[in-house]
Amino acid sequence: MKYGLNAEICDFDVFESNKKYNVIFMGDVIEHVPDPVKSMGKVYDLLKDDGVLWLSTPNFQSSFSVANGHNDPMRLEASHKNCFSKDSMYKLLERFNFTPVNYRISAHYNGSMEIICKKA
């Protein structure tokens, strides 16, 4: 426990818990999972009502990605199984009744997006 927070870092696909969480962080995770729909359902089940999800992922329709085309480093990353745009990510979130409350372009990775959303 650090800073008074109990955090778990793990392989999300095999993580199981009966606990419900206030916040789940998925920093550059969703583009790596084999089944993002299944993973988002798992996130929904793990969050408390009104829980918050923070996620980041490359936005393959960002101006950075479009300008760089096939030379975009995120497109060249062999471990990326999924590609999202802002629209496709919002559709996935809406499918599980997540309400986006904040969207921003990442200050850390060119062409990536960061979204904060709330479980409806």
N, C-alpha and C positions, 0 to 999 in steps of 0.2 A: 504494500500500500504506500503510495507516494502522494504527497499533498492532500492527504485525507480522502483520496479517491481509490476505490477498489476497481481496477481495470483488468480485463482479460484480453490477452493477445493470443490468437490461435488460428488454426486452419478452419475457416468458416464452414466449409462443406461438411466437416465431421463434428463441429461443435454442437453439443446438446445441452439444454438447460431447462429446468422448470421455472427458473426465475424470469421475471419481467424486468426490462431495463428502461431507464429514463432516456438514455442517449446511446445511439450506436454510431460509431465512426467507420466509414468505409472509404478510406483514402486509397484511391487507385486499386480497387479490388474488383469491382463489377465487370471490368473489361477482361478479367482473367478467369472468371468462373465458367464452368462448362454450361450451366443453365441459369442465365440471369433471372428468368421468371421464377424459377424455384427458389433461388437465393433471395429475391425480393419478398416472396411469400414467407420465407423463414424470418427475415428481418421484421416483417409485420407482426408475426406471431411472437417474436421475442420482445417487442416494444410494449411498454405500458400504454394505456389510453393516453392520448396527448403526448406520447413520446416523440423524440426528435431524432431524425436521421440526418447525418452530415455525410455527403459523399462527394468524391471528386473522381473525374474520369476524363480522358481525352474527348474533345468535341471535334469530330471529324468533318464538321461543316463550319468550323471556325475560320476566320480569315487567314490565320496563320497556316492551318492545315490545307486550305484551298490553295493558298499562294505557293506552298511547298510541294503540293501534289504527292507523288510517290516518293519524294525525298523527305517527307515529314518523318522525323525520328520515331514518332508514335506509330506510324504505319509500318515501320521497319521492325518494330518490336515483335519477335517471334512468339512471345508468350501471350500476346493479346488475342483472345478468342472472340471478342465482341467489339463492335464499333458502334458508337452512339453519337447522335447529334443532340442539341438541346431539345428539339421536338420529340425525337424517339425516346429520350430519357424521361421527359415529362409524361409521355403516354404510358411508359412502364410504371412510373410512380402513381399515376392516376388509376391504373388498373387495380392497384392495391390501396386505394383511398388515401394516398399521401398527398398533402397539400403543400406545394412549394411555397416557401415564405421568403427565400432569398436566393438569388442567382448571381454569380459573379465569375469573371474570368480569373483563373488562377494567377496569383502573383509569383508562383514557383515554377510552373511549367507552361511554356508557350503552347497555346492551342488547347489547354485543358479548362474544364469548367468545375465549379464548386457549387453545390446546391444544398441548402438547408431546407428540410421539409418536416411537416408535422403529421403524425398519424391521426387521421380523421376518426 
